[in-house]
Amino acid sequence: MKKLFILLLPFVFVACSKGPESAAKGFTEGMAKGDFTEAKKYTTPQTGALLDMVTGMGGADKMPTTPDYKFEMVKDSIEGDSIAWVTYKTPKGDEDVLNLVKQDGEWKVSMGK
């Protein structure tokens, strides 16, 4: 039994790393770099369409990018098995919250219009 646990341990860590904080981190860092293609990997289709609209209107050119911008994930709150909120802190110390939903087994950032 102990050997089975040791063999499965790496899979447990991989599964845990795919939580809402992981998606929030990928999204915020992609946005900070101005890499909207990367950021969209962590969004719902509706939120991805909003990003497409912003980039299509030229709004992305006006957004400041800071490639070394790192976000500190402060906490996450999960309701049931499909809704989550991740509170993160910017390097300036400001806190904000991202809404996430689970779609097809993956956490995705969900933003309204």
C-alpha positions, 0 to 999 in steps of 0.5 A: 500500500505504501508503494502505491501511495508513493507511485501516485503522489506525483499525480496528486500534485499535478491534479492539485496544481490545476486549481483556480489559482493556476488558471488565475495566474496564467491569465493575469501573467498573460495579460501583464505581458500583453500575450492575449493568446496565452491569456485566452487559454485560461478564459471561458469562450465568452471572456475570450471573445471579449479579449478578441473584441478589445484587440480587434478595436485596437484597445490592446495597443493602449494597454500597458504591458509589464512582462515582469509583473508578478501577481501574488495569489492571496486566496481562493474560494470554491463554491461547489465544484464549478464556481471559484473566486481568486483574490490576487495582489498586484506588485503595487499592493492592490487586491482584486478578485477574478471569477472562475468557472469550471468548464470541461474539467478545467478552471476558466476566468469568467468576466462579464461585459 
